[in-house]
């Protein structure tokens, strides 16, 4: 008998924090890389880690009138907010870090990643991307993350 054991469901699944800009882009550009990441999340290819502060920021940004021209309606934004609360790993967001001096509001993504033991933060924000990593959490673009997921899943 082989000593190999089948993997338990959910084992070795990557935990990823998606920045608000990635979430919004994923909703307004259906064929884009951020949208592919959202589909990968909904297909259980990774665990999305988020926090109340990130969801609140998403809801706030999603309600901005200039996004209506891209088809982002209140109903679609509410549906995504519901999915985040229901299907993501929601951390409390109670830790404090002061790392992103140029934009302290971005610290919430680092807090979320640390609390949720995420391996990656995916962002298009140069303040975060310029860090490259923080306390073992890699900070990458959506394209880099999608490539890593595809390599891992053979897709």
N, C-alpha and C positions, 0 to 999 in steps of 0.2 A: 504494500500500500504506500502511496506517495505521502511524503511528509508535508506537501503543500496543502494549505487549507484555503478554502474559498474566503474571500474578503467579506466582512460583515457590511451590510448596507450602510453607507454614510462614512465608512472608514476612509481615512486619507483624502477626504474631500477638502479642497482648499477653501479657506474663509477669506472673503474679499469685501472691502469697504468701497462703495462707489460714491465718488464725489457728486454733489448736486448737479454740476455741469454735465456729468456723464449721464445721470438719470434723465435730465431734461433733453439732452441731445438724443438719447435713445428713444425718447417718445416723439420727437418731431422729425427725425430723419430715419424713416423705416428701413432703408437699405444700408444704413451706416454701421460702423463698428460698434458704437455704444448700443445700438438696437440689437446687434448680434449678442452682445454681452447680456442684455436683459433676457433674450431668448434662452441663452445658455443657463442663466440662473433659473428661469422657469422650467427648464428641462432637467433641473437638479444636477447640473455639472459643477456647481460650486454653491457654497452657503454665502448668501449676502448677509453682511453684518452692518447694522445701522443703529441709530440712536434717536430718541425723541427730538433732539436738536436738529439732526440731519433731516428727519421727516418734516419738521416744521419749516425748515428752510426750503425744502422741496416744494411744499404747499404754497409758501409765500411767492417763490419764483414762478411757479406754474400758473399763478393767478395774474401775472403781469400781462397787460393788454396786448403788448407787441407780439406775444407768442400765439395769439389767436390766428394770425395770418398763416401760421404753420400747422393749424389744425389741432392745437392743444386746447381742448375744451375743459371746462370745469369738471365735467363728468369723467373724462379720461384721467384727469389729475387726481380726482377723488378715488377712482378705481386703483390707480397706482399707489396712492397713499394707503389704501386698504390692504393691498398686496404686501406692501412693506411691513405694515403692522402684523399681518397674518402669517406671512411666509418667510420673513427675514428673521435673523437672530437680532433682537433689539436689546442693546446694552443700556444701562442706566444713564451713562454720560455724566457721571458724578466726579470722576477724576479731574484733576487740574494739571495741565501742562502749559508751559509758556515757551514755545519753540519757534513759531512762525512770527518773527518780529514785524515783518512787512505787512502782515494781515492776520492778526491774532484770532480772527473769526475762523480761520482754517484749522486752528488747534483742535476743534471738535472732531475732525476726521482722525487725528492722531489718538485722541482720547478713545474714540470708538474702536479703533483698531487694537489698541492696547487692552481695553476691557473685554473685547470679544475674541482676543487671541488670534486676530487676523494675520495672514501672511502678507497680504497686499492691500494697498490703497491704490485705486485707479482714479486718475484725475487728469484734467487738461489745464489745471492751474499751475502756472510757473512757480508760484511760491512753494507749493508742495513738491512739484517735480524737481526743483532745484535742490531739495533736501536729499533726494535719492533714496534715503532710508531713514528710519528712526527706530531705535531699540529693537532691531530685528525685523521690522516691517518694511518691505520693499515698496517704493512709490513709483508707479509706472503709468504709462499712457494706456488708453483703451486698446490701441493696436498691439502694444506689447503684451497686454494681458490676454487678448484673444489668441495671439500666437501661442502663448504658454498653455492655454486651455486646449487648443487644438493639438499641440504636441502631446499633451498628457492623455487626451482621449482618442488620439489617432484620427481626428477629424479634419 
